[in-house]
Amino acid sequence: MSLSDLGSLGEFFGALGVIGSLVYLGLQIHQNTRALKASSNHALNDSFSAFLTLLVQTPEAERIMAEGVTDLERLSPEERSTFYSLLGILFGNFENAFFHYQQGMMDDAQWHRWRIAIGWYVGFPGVARWWTNRKVVASDEFRALVERESARMGPSDPATWAPSADLELSAVVPPGSAELSS
């Protein structure tokens, strides 16, 4: 075997090494992307859980939320301010979830339940009134989504409000809406 042959053989094995490295890199990137998606969704769920925990652990906040969603006029100006702040937190979570979905960080099944929640919340009269006055701070795409979900879901039944209610999903989701379109 000549020196030239050995050089060619070295180039061949070097090329195989580069190909192997690229395959490994591709697998690592795929695995990292999956980990980022999982972490992102975990953070979104933690944020939404923190909102629900606030309601459950703070009876006054839960009362204000429960009264505000059905009849905003029952709230004093101070309570209305609290209600608006709670909705700001809630819809901030919703818009964040929407952004994650748009960026491909959330799959359709996960996004489905976020969309149901958006439509359900905005279907309450107090939330709908708040949204009408505050939607200007949302992105155009999120505003359009909320408007579509509001129209699709229609008004929410006040009997479904209680966060601790023993509620079947079918009581919240209107008939024929099992498949949601973007």
Helices and strands as residue ranges (DSSP letters): H 3-57, H 59-70, G 72-74, H 77-102, H 108-122, H 125-134, G 135-137, H 140-153, G 158-160, G 169-171
